[in-house]
């Protein structure tokens, strides 16, 4: 149903107290202005500055039928209670008055129809926390986020306004950028979306791909005021990830379906991957590269930071973080070392179990384009519920790189530091680094730079070989654990390489 239909249904159902938590005050008022023709009731607006004023056709005709009342909350509620004709009353910023006994008593009497007409009181405020004794009488209503059509119309309106304000100069629009812009506006209120679109257009009179990235950062700041998520603005591209050919192909095949493109019509969009593997082998980098492969923002959720000593706060933090991710869709939500937060022991009074339960429910029921990229090192610590088929689309295992991948890793890190890979024997370096992870290879290059600097010379093959010789890789230091992990993954997971 549409927003007007929803509100009209609530009014016809004689809802006594309606709470709408929003910053879009004008949008709510306009919606009620439009629906009174359907429900045939007088409409009033109250604020502490203006008191109670009638908003419907009576004002247009010059017949001001405002109820006589002082602007304070208690006097207004007294006047509403004694009004014999059922009406709709929009009470703006009423939150502070919910602390007073008289206000609460009058709200309860009106809500319970005690010697008064079947009024509907609509409490509108950016934040509404109901007292426990009033909550059972209150129906909460959330304004639906504007859909793609509404956002596209908003973009057209702002482009026309720019042209009107600049002597008919039209906005230079990149069609692909405009579509991406509209897609990234989803989850915002109309007011916030309009403000960001105006900034994009009025900055240079154009809509370009650069505006998409700028708008996405601004959107994240708007939605993540509680700091539950981290925004990764520079997602790694697959060119920065050596090997992982199977994973790269998997992402490329599903990109169109994830973005809802027409070329993938009828295909189920992918929901997420679990990456297991040896530490330092590129799981985190691969998770970042997924966002680059899909061409969407990357959000990082550290579940450990959500934990709070107060009862219920951890679960609320998780709900808020996941809600923010949904508002930022399409995106990739990266949860690193997920096993550290989902151990289901009894030492935390069941908080981890409840967090796991909520996360699993969200994974099953979400419909928005939020791709969950989870990484883990200790597979045996993961709860069985998380691993069963259907939670993730696939479980990939990121193993130690083979010789070809190790040579590619050396090439990437040498080039990144201004060293020409063609001047090195990459095959010899790959052979000397057997059993090394990608992170250990990078550190060998870094150590070689320090060694060469101490000699006041440039990095040469010998410096890197010496660094490799002096390093004991994790596959040696923890040979038993690495071997056990690789043995477990055999036949249970899909190789990412």
Protein Blocks (a to p, Z undefined) as FASTA:
>chain_A
ZZklmmmmmmmnopabdcdddfklmlmmmmmmmmmmmnopacddddfklopadfblmlmn
opacbdcddfbfklmmmmmmmpmbdcddddehklmmmmpmklmmmmmmmmnopaiacddd
ddddfbdcddfklmmmpccdddddddfklmmmmmmmmmmmmmmmngopacdddfklmmmm
mmmmgoiafklmmmmmmmmmmmnopacfklmmmmmmmmmmmmmmnopaccdfbacdfklp
ggjllmmmmmmmmmmmmnopaklgoiacdfbdcdeddehilpmmmmmmmmmmnopacddd
dfklmpcfbghklmmmmmmmmmmmmmmpccddddehkllmmcccfknnommmmmmmmmmm
mmmmpmbdcddddddfblmlpcfklmpghjambdcddddddfklmmmmmmmmmmmnopaf
klpcfklmmmmmgoiafklmmmmmmmmmmmmmmnopacdfklmmmmmmmpccfklmmmmm
mmmmmmmmnopaccfZZ
